Amino acid sequence: MAVILGSKVNEDGTLSERLEKRLQTGEELIRKNRVKKILVSGGLGKEGFYEGDKMKQYLVAKGIPDSLIVVDNLGNTTRATVDNTLALRKHMSFNSIIVVSQYFHVTRTKKLFEDKGFKNVSSVSPHYFEWRDFYSVFREFPAYYTQ
């Protein structure tokens, strides 16, 4: 299963380019049969949209069947996404996860899954860079060690 972490939805309801690139990466994983399902996870943004719902809308519009997409609208944090994903194991059977997020974020996300006992975790990041990534790299360093 691909676990695509949420990001900003714009005030007009469109996806930020960063989020769209994550979803394109997930779309590629499912089209290449690397995953059987996609979990889209995010919370309610200050813009008033649930990231998970918007992410699912995007994927369905791209031709991904509704039945292959699971929505987590309570994934307000990376830790919440991990906890919510693992809680789904009671209802869904998956043995491996591919985390989809920016390159600086996947290491901490994988560590959180592994810390919870889920070891079969890999990752992929979209080919996308923006200037705020410099800040994000530095933010992730202490976050990795304090999670």
C-alpha positions as YAML, in Angstrom:
chain: A
units: angstrom
residues:
- id: 1
  name: MET
  ca: [0.00, 0.00, 0.00]
- id: 2
  name: ALA
  ca: [1.21, 3.51, -0.79]
- id: 3
  name: VAL
  ca: [0.78, 6.00, 2.03]
- id: 4
  name: ILE
  ca: [0.72, 9.49, 0.58]
- id: 5
  name: LEU
  ca: [1.15, 12.19, 3.20]
- id: 6
  name: GLY
  ca: [-0.87, 15.35, 2.81]
- id: 7
  name: SER
  ca: [0.25, 18.88, 2.23]
- id: 8
  name: LYS
  ca: [-1.30, 22.24, 1.49]
- id: 9
  name: VAL
  ca: [-4.57, 22.64, -0.33]
- id: 10
  name: ASN
  ca: [-4.88, 26.19, -1.66]
- id: 11
  name: GLU
  ca: [-7.64, 28.58, -0.58]
- id: 12
  name: ASP
  ca: [-9.45, 28.01, -3.89]
- id: 13
  name: GLY
  ca: [-9.46, 24.24, -3.30]
- id: 14
  name: THR
  ca: [-6.72, 23.42, -5.78]
- id: 15
  name: LEU
  ca: [-3.76, 21.37, -4.68]
- id: 16
  name: SER
  ca: [-0.37, 22.88, -4.00]
- id: 17
  name: GLU
  ca: [2.20, 21.81, -6.56]
- id: 18
  name: ARG
  ca: [4.03, 19.85, -3.85]
- id: 19
  name: LEU
  ca: [0.90, 17.83, -3.05]
- id: 20
  name: GLU
  ca: [0.07, 17.28, -6.70]
- id: 21
  name: LYS
  ca: [3.57, 15.87, -7.29]
- id: 22
  name: ARG
  ca: [3.14, 13.45, -4.38]
- id: 23
  name: LEU
  ca: [-0.14, 12.26, -5.88]
- id: 24
  name: GLN
  ca: [1.42, 11.84, -9.31]
- id: 25
  name: THR
  ca: [4.05, 9.65, -7.68]
- id: 26
  name: GLY
  ca: [1.33, 7.53, -6.04]
- id: 27
  name: GLU
  ca: [-0.54, 7.31, -9.32]
- id: 28
  name: GLU
  ca: [2.61, 5.98, -10.96]
- id: 29
  name: LEU
  ca: [3.05, 3.36, -8.22]
- id: 30
  name: ILE
  ca: [-0.44, 1.99, -8.77]
- id: 31
  name: ARG
  ca: [-0.21, 2.06, -12.57]
- id: 32
  name: LYS
  ca: [3.09, 0.14, -12.43]
- id: 33
  name: ASN
  ca: [1.48, -2.40, -10.05]
- id: 34
  name: ARG
  ca: [3.93, -1.63, -7.25]
- id: 35
  name: VAL
  ca: [1.01, -1.16, -4.85]
- id: 36
  name: LYS
  ca: [-2.56, -2.47, -4.69]
- id: 37
  name: LYS
  ca: [-4.07, 0.40, -2.69]
- id: 38
  name: ILE
  ca: [-3.36, 4.02, -1.92]
- id: 39
  name: LEU
  ca: [-3.95, 5.64, 1.45]
- id: 40
  name: VAL
  ca: [-4.20, 9.43, 1.26]
- id: 41
  name: SER
  ca: [-3.68, 11.02, 4.64]
- id: 42
  name: GLY
  ca: [-4.02, 14.59, 5.81]
- id: 43
  name: GLY
  ca: [-6.07, 16.80, 8.05]
- id: 44
  name: LEU
  ca: [-8.35, 19.78, 7.84]
- id: 45
  name: GLY
  ca: [-6.24, 22.68, 6.63]
- id: 46
  name: LYS
  ca: [-6.69, 26.28, 7.67]
- id: 47
  name: GLU
  ca: [-8.02, 26.85, 4.16]
- id: 48
  name: GLY
  ca: [-11.11, 24.82, 5.10]
- id: 49
  name: PHE
  ca: [-10.52, 21.63, 3.07]
- id: 50
  name: TYR
  ca: [-9.83, 18.08, 4.18]
- id: 51
  name: GLU
  ca: [-6.59, 17.13, 2.46]
- id: 52
  name: GLY
  ca: [-7.53, 13.46, 2.19]
- id: 53
  name: ASP
  ca: [-10.79, 14.22, 0.37]
- id: 54
  name: LYS
  ca: [-9.07, 16.58, -2.05]
- id: 55
  name: MET
  ca: [-6.31, 14.04, -2.68]
- id: 56
  name: LYS
  ca: [-8.86, 11.33, -3.46]
- id: 57
  name: GLN
  ca: [-10.74, 13.66, -5.82]
- id: 58
  name: TYR
  ca: [-7.52, 14.28, -7.71]
- id: 59
  name: LEU
  ca: [-6.68, 10.58, -8.05]
- id: 60
  name: VAL
  ca: [-10.21, 9.64, -9.14]
- id: 61
  name: ALA
  ca: [-10.10, 12.42, -11.76]
- id: 62
  name: LYS
  ca: [-6.88, 10.83, -13.04]
- id: 63
  name: GLY
  ca: [-8.63, 7.49, -13.49]
- id: 64
  name: ILE
  ca: [-7.63, 5.68, -10.30]
- id: 65
  name: PRO
  ca: [-10.64, 3.58, -9.21]
- id: 66
  name: ASP
  ca: [-12.38, 4.83, -6.08]
- id: 67
  name: SER
  ca: [-12.18, 1.32, -4.62]
- id: 68
  name: LEU
  ca: [-8.36, 1.48, -4.55]
- id: 69
  name: ILE
  ca: [-8.20, 4.68, -2.48]
- id: 70
  name: VAL
  ca: [-8.51, 4.85, 1.30]
- id: 71
  name: VAL
  ca: [-8.96, 8.29, 2.90]
- id: 72
  name: ASP
  ca: [-7.60, 9.32, 6.28]
- id: 73
  name: ASN
  ca: [-8.81, 12.83, 7.09]
- id: 74
  name: LEU
  ca: [-7.45, 12.62, 10.64]
- id: 75
  name: GLY
  ca: [-3.79, 12.51, 9.65]
- id: 76
  name: ASN
  ca: [-3.04, 15.97, 10.99]
- id: 77
  name: THR
  ca: [0.54, 15.01, 11.83]
- id: 78
  name: THR
  ca: [3.03, 12.45, 10.62]
- id: 79
  name: ARG
  ca: [2.56, 10.48, 13.83]
- id: 80
  name: ALA
  ca: [-1.23, 10.52, 13.41]
- id: 81
  name: THR
  ca: [-0.86, 9.23, 9.84]
- id: 82
  name: VAL
  ca: [1.32, 6.37, 11.07]
- id: 83
  name: ASP
  ca: [-1.08, 5.48, 13.88]
- id: 84
  name: ASN
  ca: [-4.13, 5.69, 11.61]
- id: 85
  name: THR
  ca: [-2.46, 3.59, 8.91]
- id: 86
  name: LEU
  ca: [-1.51, 0.85, 11.35]
- id: 87
  name: ALA
  ca: [-5.04, 0.85, 12.82]
- id: 88
  name: LEU
  ca: [-6.30, -0.07, 9.33]
- id: 89
  name: ARG
  ca: [-4.46, -3.39, 9.48]
- id: 90
  name: LYS
  ca: [-7.39, -4.74, 11.49]
- id: 91
  name: HIS
  ca: [-9.65, -4.26, 8.45]
- id: 92
  name: MET
  ca: [-7.23, -4.46, 5.54]
- id: 93
  name: SER
  ca: [-4.42, -6.82, 4.83]
- id: 94
  name: PHE
  ca: [-1.17, -5.20, 3.79]
- id: 95
  name: ASN
  ca: [2.33, -6.42, 4.48]
- id: 96
  name: SER
  ca: [4.34, -3.55, 3.11]
- id: 97
  name: ILE
  ca: [4.08, 0.19, 2.77]
- id: 98
  name: ILE
  ca: [5.65, 2.68, 0.41]
- id: 99
  name: VAL
  ca: [5.69, 6.12, 2.01]
- id: 100
  name: VAL
  ca: [5.23, 8.98, -0.48]
- id: 101
  name: SER
  ca: [6.38, 12.41, 0.66]
- id: 102
  name: GLN
  ca: [9.20, 14.89, 0.08]
- id: 103
  name: TYR
  ca: [12.71, 13.44, 0.33]
- id: 104
  name: PHE
  ca: [13.43, 15.19, 3.63]
- id: 105
  name: HIS
  ca: [10.27, 13.80, 5.27]
- id: 106
  name: VAL
  ca: [10.36, 10.10, 4.38]
- id: 107
  name: THR
  ca: [13.19, 9.11, 6.72]
- id: 108
  name: ARG
  ca: [11.30, 10.27, 9.82]
- id: 109
  name: THR
  ca: [8.05, 8.74, 8.57]
- id: 110
  name: LYS
  ca: [9.70, 5.38, 7.98]
- id: 111
  name: LYS
  ca: [11.29, 5.55, 11.44]
- id: 112
  name: LEU
  ca: [7.88, 6.15, 13.04]
- id: 113
  name: PHE
  ca: [6.45, 3.08, 11.29]
- id: 114
  name: GLU
  ca: [9.45, 0.99, 12.33]
- id: 115
  name: ASP
  ca: [9.26, 2.25, 15.92]
- id: 116
  name: LYS
  ca: [5.66, 0.93, 15.99]
- id: 117
  name: GLY
  ca: [6.88, -2.50, 14.87]
- id: 118
  name: PHE
  ca: [6.04, -2.25, 11.16]
- id: 119
  name: LYS
  ca: [9.32, -3.05, 9.44]
- id: 120
  name: ASN
  ca: [8.46, -3.53, 5.77]
- id: 121
  name: VAL
  ca: [8.56, 0.16, 4.83]
- id: 122
  name: SER
  ca: [10.14, 1.75, 1.79]
- id: 123
  name: SER
  ca: [9.72, 5.18, 0.31]
- id: 124
  name: VAL
  ca: [9.65, 7.23, -2.83]
- id: 125
  name: SER
  ca: [9.72, 10.98, -3.31]
- id: 126
  name: PRO
  ca: [8.50, 13.07, -6.20]
- id: 127
  name: HIS
  ca: [11.02, 14.82, -8.40]
- id: 128
  name: TYR
  ca: [10.14, 18.24, -7.07]
- id: 129
  name: PHE
  ca: [12.15, 20.90, -5.31]
- id: 130
  name: GLU
  ca: [11.19, 24.30, -3.94]
- id: 131
  name: TRP
  ca: [13.17, 26.84, -1.95]
- id: 132
  name: ARG
  ca: [11.31, 26.09, 1.28]
- id: 133
  name: ASP
  ca: [12.91, 22.62, 1.19]
- id: 134
  name: PHE
  ca: [16.08, 24.15, 2.66]
- id: 135
  name: TYR
  ca: [14.13, 25.15, 5.77]
- id: 136
  name: SER
  ca: [12.34, 21.81, 5.84]
- id: 137
  name: VAL
  ca: [15.58, 19.81, 5.81]
- id: 138
  name: PHE
  ca: [16.76, 21.64, 8.93]
- id: 139
  name: ARG
  ca: [13.36, 21.25, 10.61]
- id: 140
  name: GLU
  ca: [13.35, 17.49, 10.02]
- id: 141
  name: PHE
  ca: [16.69, 16.91, 11.74]
- id: 142
  name: PRO
  ca: [15.48, 17.68, 15.30]
- id: 143
  name: ALA
  ca: [12.05, 16.22, 14.54]
- id: 144
  name: TYR
  ca: [13.67, 12.89, 13.67]
- id: 145
  name: TYR
  ca: [15.30, 12.67, 17.08]
- id: 146
  name: THR
  ca: [12.42, 13.97, 19.16]
- id: 147
  name: GLN
  ca: [9.59, 11.85, 17.72]
...
